[in-house]
Structure formats: C-alpha cells, structure tokens
Amino acid sequence: MEDNGMKLVGAGIAMIGSAGAGVGLGLIFSQWIAAIARNPGAEAKFSRIGWIGFALTELVLLMCFTVSMIILMGS
C-alpha cells in the first residue's frame, strides 16, 4: 500500500474513539435529564457533574481528532 494510503488508514483508526465519545455524550445527557426529572431540587448539583462529564467526553473526541490530523499532516 502506498504511503498516503497508510496515512488514511491510520487516521481512520485514530478516529474510532469518536464513536465512543458520541455514545458517551448521548448517555450523559439522557441520564442527566432523567436525574433532573426525578429530583428537580438537585438540579445545581447535577448540572456541575453533567458539564464536567460532557467536557471530559468531548476531550476524548478532540484528542482523537488531533491524533488523526497529526497522522494526516505529518511528513
């Protein structure tokens, strides 16, 4: 396989983690909404934890994208 083809394969493999990040975000927000629906009085506590979970899950997605771009743009 050519060098360019191997870069594309490597970048695709690096982006596999983005599927997990998408599933994780769906689970975070679905459970966040369910928790607030069950106990509206604790919304402030759930909001802080929910945003932290969102940020960490989004970090995984951004790291996958960064590694993929490094592979594609590398020499």
Residue pairs with C-beta under 8 A, 6 or more apart in sequence:
1 9
7 71
7 72
7 74
8 72
10 71
11 68
11 69
11 71
11 72
12 68
14 64
14 67
14 68
14 71
15 64
15 65
15 68
16 64
17 60
17 61
17 63
17 64
18 61
18 64
18 65
20 60
21 57
21 58
21 60
21 61
21 64
22 61
24 57
24 60
25 54
25 57
25 58
28 50
28 53
28 54
28 57
29 50
29 54
32 46
32 50
32 53
35 42
35 46
36 42
36 43
36 46
39 46
